[in-house]
Amino acid sequence: MKFRSVIPVFITLAASLAFAANVHLKGGKNAEPSFNDMGLWLAAAGELSGLGNGDVLIIMEAVADVVSTCTNQGGNAAPGQNPAPITVLGAVAIPDEEIKNGNTPFTVATIPPDPEIPGAPDCPNANWTESIDDLAFKSAVITVEQAGILVLDVSCLIHPPSSDGSINKRDVTCSQTQF
């Protein structure tokens, strides 16, 4: 009797996981999120489809070239410093009750980096101050989890690297991996 009561639960669980295994950006296989370069942070928006039951967590990791300024102790600035690329992260949680018929819109944004780079590694010496003036985004990876299970990964290249404002869709190429 106990064995029989477990089977319907297992079938129900397997069916809901299978339903969530088709998560994709609404609009189909070639759909892409839209991006907006906000200077020191990146925002992405889109709509997910094929979701099952459970809360959704969307994480975005973006890589950008840094435009910075070195300022000496006398207050003289040397703009145009180009330190190593930086990676910024952001996340948004969407509760289960906001998912309608397996669909939900989303907006996720990265957290801006500290505008001052400790130790001024790209300046003539550590007595200078190095500040981040802008980020030019080159790529973004959007990861989607539902009920703690990885269901979708969207990897996007931005070429040429972004400048402030809306990023033209023709400058973005994305690929989706469903899990």
C-alpha positions as CSV (number, residue, x, y, z in Angstrom):
1,M,0.0,0.0,0.0
2,K,2.8,2.4,0.8
3,F,4.5,1.6,-2.5
4,R,1.4,2.4,-4.5
5,S,0.9,5.8,-2.7
6,V,4.5,6.8,-3.7
7,I,4.0,6.2,-7.5
8,P,1.4,9.0,-8.1
9,V,3.6,11.4,-6.2
10,F,6.7,10.4,-8.3
11,I,4.7,10.7,-11.6
12,T,3.4,14.1,-10.6
13,L,6.9,15.3,-9.7
14,A,8.4,13.9,-12.9
15,A,5.6,15.5,-15.0
16,S,6.2,19.0,-13.4
17,L,9.9,18.7,-13.9
18,A,9.4,17.7,-17.5
19,F,7.1,20.6,-18.0
20,A,9.8,23.0,-16.7
21,A,12.4,21.3,-19.0
22,N,11.2,23.4,-21.9
23,V,11.9,26.8,-20.5
24,H,12.9,29.3,-23.2
25,L,12.7,33.0,-24.0
26,K,9.2,33.7,-25.3
27,G,9.4,34.2,-29.0
28,G,11.1,30.8,-29.7
29,K,14.5,29.4,-30.2
30,N,15.9,32.6,-31.7
31,A,14.4,35.1,-29.2
32,E,16.8,37.3,-27.4
33,P,16.6,39.6,-24.4
34,S,16.9,43.4,-24.8
35,F,19.8,45.1,-23.1
36,N,20.3,48.6,-21.8
37,D,23.8,50.0,-20.9
38,M,23.3,52.2,-17.9
39,G,26.9,53.4,-17.7
40,L,28.2,51.3,-14.7
41,W,25.5,48.6,-14.9
42,L,23.7,46.5,-17.4
43,A,19.9,45.9,-17.5
44,A,18.2,43.0,-19.5
45,A,14.6,42.4,-20.1
46,G,12.6,39.6,-21.7
47,E,9.9,37.1,-21.1
48,L,10.3,33.4,-20.1
49,S,7.9,30.7,-21.4
50,G,7.6,27.0,-20.6
51,L,7.9,27.4,-16.8
52,G,6.5,24.9,-14.4
53,N,5.7,25.4,-10.7
54,G,8.1,27.1,-8.3
55,D,9.9,30.3,-7.7
56,V,12.3,31.6,-10.4
57,L,15.7,33.0,-9.9
58,I,17.4,34.9,-12.7
59,I,21.1,35.7,-12.5
60,M,23.0,37.8,-15.0
61,E,26.8,37.9,-15.2
62,A,28.2,40.6,-17.6
63,V,31.7,41.2,-18.7
64,A,32.8,44.8,-19.7
65,D,35.8,46.8,-20.7
66,V,36.5,49.5,-18.1
67,V,37.1,53.1,-18.9
68,S,38.9,54.8,-16.0
69,T,40.7,57.9,-14.9
70,C,43.9,58.1,-12.8
71,T,44.2,61.2,-10.6
72,N,47.5,62.1,-8.9
73,Q,47.8,63.6,-5.5
74,G,47.8,67.1,-6.9
75,G,44.4,66.5,-8.4
76,N,45.6,66.2,-12.0
77,A,43.6,63.6,-14.0
78,A,45.0,61.3,-16.7
79,P,41.9,60.0,-18.5
80,G,41.8,57.0,-20.9
81,Q,43.2,54.4,-18.6
82,N,42.2,50.9,-19.7
83,P,42.4,48.4,-16.9
84,A,41.5,44.7,-17.3
85,P,37.9,43.7,-18.1
86,I,35.5,43.5,-15.1
87,T,32.7,41.1,-14.3
88,V,29.5,42.4,-12.7
89,L,26.6,40.4,-11.4
90,G,22.9,40.9,-10.6
91,A,19.9,38.8,-9.8
92,V,16.1,39.0,-9.5
93,A,13.7,36.5,-7.9
94,I,10.2,36.0,-9.3
95,P,7.7,34.3,-6.9
96,D,5.7,31.4,-8.2
97,E,2.4,33.3,-8.0
98,E,3.7,35.8,-10.6
99,I,4.0,33.1,-13.2
100,K,0.9,32.9,-15.4
101,N,0.3,30.0,-17.7
102,G,4.0,29.1,-17.6
103,N,5.0,32.7,-18.6
104,T,6.6,35.6,-16.8
105,P,8.3,38.8,-17.9
106,F,11.6,39.7,-16.3
107,T,14.0,42.6,-15.8
108,V,17.4,41.9,-14.3
109,A,20.2,44.4,-13.7
110,T,23.8,44.0,-12.5
111,I,25.1,45.8,-9.5
112,P,27.5,48.6,-10.3
113,P,31.1,48.2,-9.2
114,D,32.7,50.4,-6.6
115,P,33.7,53.5,-8.7
116,E,37.1,53.7,-7.0
117,I,39.6,50.9,-7.7
118,P,41.6,50.2,-4.5
119,G,45.4,50.5,-4.9
120,A,45.1,52.2,-8.3
121,P,46.7,49.2,-10.1
122,D,46.4,50.7,-13.6
123,C,47.9,54.1,-12.6
124,P,51.6,55.0,-12.3
125,N,51.7,54.1,-8.6
126,A,49.5,53.4,-5.6
127,N,49.6,57.0,-4.5
128,W,47.2,57.9,-7.4
129,T,43.4,57.4,-7.3
130,E,41.8,55.3,-10.0
131,S,38.1,55.7,-10.7
132,I,35.8,53.8,-13.0
133,D,34.1,56.2,-15.4
134,D,32.2,53.8,-17.7
135,L,31.7,50.2,-18.6
136,A,31.5,49.0,-22.2
137,F,29.7,45.6,-22.0
138,K,31.0,42.8,-24.2
139,S,28.9,39.8,-23.0
140,A,26.2,38.7,-20.7
141,V,25.1,35.3,-19.4
142,I,21.5,35.0,-18.0
143,T,21.0,31.9,-16.0
144,V,17.4,30.8,-15.0
145,E,16.7,28.5,-12.1
146,Q,13.2,27.3,-11.1
147,A,12.6,25.7,-7.7
148,G,16.4,25.5,-7.3
149,I,16.9,23.6,-10.6
150,L,18.9,25.1,-13.5
151,V,16.5,25.3,-16.4
152,L,17.9,27.8,-18.9
153,D,21.2,29.5,-19.8
154,V,21.2,32.4,-22.3
155,S,24.7,33.5,-23.4
156,C,25.0,36.7,-25.4
157,L,27.8,38.5,-27.1
158,I,27.7,42.2,-27.6
159,H,29.7,43.4,-30.6
160,P,30.9,46.1,-30.8
161,P,31.0,46.6,-27.0
162,S,28.2,48.8,-25.7
163,S,28.1,52.5,-25.1
164,D,25.5,54.1,-22.8
165,G,21.9,53.6,-23.7
166,S,19.8,51.0,-25.4
167,I,21.9,48.3,-27.1
168,N,20.9,47.7,-30.7
169,K,19.5,44.1,-31.2
170,R,21.7,43.7,-34.3
171,D,24.8,44.1,-32.0
172,V,23.7,41.2,-29.9
173,T,24.0,37.5,-30.7
174,C,22.6,35.0,-28.2
175,S,22.4,31.2,-27.8
176,Q,20.1,29.3,-25.4
177,T,20.8,26.0,-23.6
178,Q,17.8,24.3,-22.0
179,F,18.5,21.9,-19.1
